[in-house]
Structure formats: C-alpha cells, structure tokens
Amino acid sequence: MLILLVITGCSSLPFQKVTPPDPPLRLLVTQIRMDAPLTSPTDLHSFDEKPSAEDKPILLEQLIEEVETRAQKLFTEQLAQQPGFIVTPFDETRRMHADIDPSYKWLNKMQRSSLGTKADVDIVLSGRIVDFGKVQWRYWATGLILSITAETLLVGVVTGFNPSIMGIAVASELVTDLPLWWGGAYIAGWALRPVRVKVNALQITGCKQTIWKEQELIVLIPGKSLKKYPAEDRKRKEIQLRVNLDKALMEIAKTAGRKLRLKPCK
C-alpha cells in the first residue's frame, strides 16, 4: 500500500514566520460545497440500523448539508484566529447569503463578488470537499495503478517474474487499496478516511480576481486523535471523517495566514 505514504497536503512544508498584513485583511467565507462521490448516507455516517430505501435520499441530503455548514463555520473560525485577518462572522455571512439566494444554492463568481462587496471585505473565500471517505476516481485511479505496478514489478524481480506470484500480488493490492480509496477503513484502532479540501480566494478590493488556491489531503487518523472520543464512537465513520475534515481546514487556514495577501490588479 505504497500510496498510503502520502497522508498530507502541501501545508507540511516547514513553517516560516511571516509578517501579518497591515492593515488587516477583511475576509468572508462563503460556501464549502460537497463534491465527493457520495451516493448513500452510509458513505458518511454509521447507522445502527440501515436506513430504508425511501429515507436514503433525504438522509443523504441532510447529512451533506450538515457537513457543508459545519465546514464553513469551522473554516471561518480558524481564519479568524490568524493574525492580520478580520473575518465576517459565520451567522452574518449566512444572513447575507440568504438575501442573495434564499434557496442557498451554490453561488457563482459574480454572486460571490456581490456578496463580498455587500459585506465590504477585501477577499471572499469558497471551497469544495472533493474527497470525503470516497475519493473521486480521477484522483485514486492513477495512484492505484502506480501502486500496483510498482509492487508487482518488485515482486517480479524478487521471484524471477513468476506469473502466479505476481498475480497474487496484484490481487492483494486490489483487496487492500481499493476499499481504502472507495470508502476508507478502520484497522487496529487506526482510521483511514481520505478527505481532500480545495479552497480559492476571490479578491474584491481593487479589482475582482482569483488570487490564491490551496488544497489539503488528509488520509490517516492516528489512534491518539480518536482517543479524544468515547470508545464507542471511535469506529463511527462520521467521527473519523469529521476529524480529518477539521484537520484539513485547520491546515488550510494556517497556510492562508502565511500566504493570503492582496495582489496588484493585472
């Protein structure tokens, strides 16, 4: 399972102390949308009793909305902790969003710009949760193929390219890696729940332009992180996914504190 060696995104680079923006930047965090390939409420929640076929669509929509709302609120709070940022409170943002679109659908770039102007901020941030337990095929397919190829070649060299043993190696890789990337796993107290978040920043002050993009991938949850929760909750998928989503958003907020600055108009 060579692909598991990659467990974090680009924010793992060494920390470099930087000067906070002065005057402080005024920020607003709009939606963080769920784009992961979720098809059932069991993809993101552990149920004691499986929901009925009739309830599944409604439950899935409700659970996704809860994750999106919590992500937006947490990211807002994490950015507010960064020096040099003044962040529009979550509740105020939600009220202004409702004025633009009462149905609370995904805002396009023009609407986000309008929201930023109304809130009198310098930058509007939005995001997408592209992996949430389940990983979009374009991300995991290439990694899986590379992992299988590397391990099969290694086994081939060691065994004189014995086709039977190489076939067993391929089957083993599929059995171990495929379940991970198509929903994650919980093994010996360690949770493997891939969560990938992408965030972009739209500058409002001076001119409207996208000035910053960042993404974070978290896969592995050490047992010590889950020990913060009661023993009966540690195996629950929603808890494991929440831990990794929180971690991803916190890392992106820290990176924003170091890198997010206004840029000259093009």
Secondary structure by P-SEA (a helix, b strand, c coil): ccccccccccccccbbbbbccccbbbbbbcccccccccccccccccccccccccaaaaaaaaaaaaaaaaaaaaaaaaaaaccccccccaaaaaaaaaaaccccccccaaaaaaaaaaacccbbbbbbccccccccccccaaaaaaaaaaaaaaaaaaacccaaaaaaaaaaaaaccccccccccccccccbbbbbbbbbbbbccccccccbbbbbbbccccccccccccccccccaaaaaaaaaaaaaaaaaaaaaccccccccc
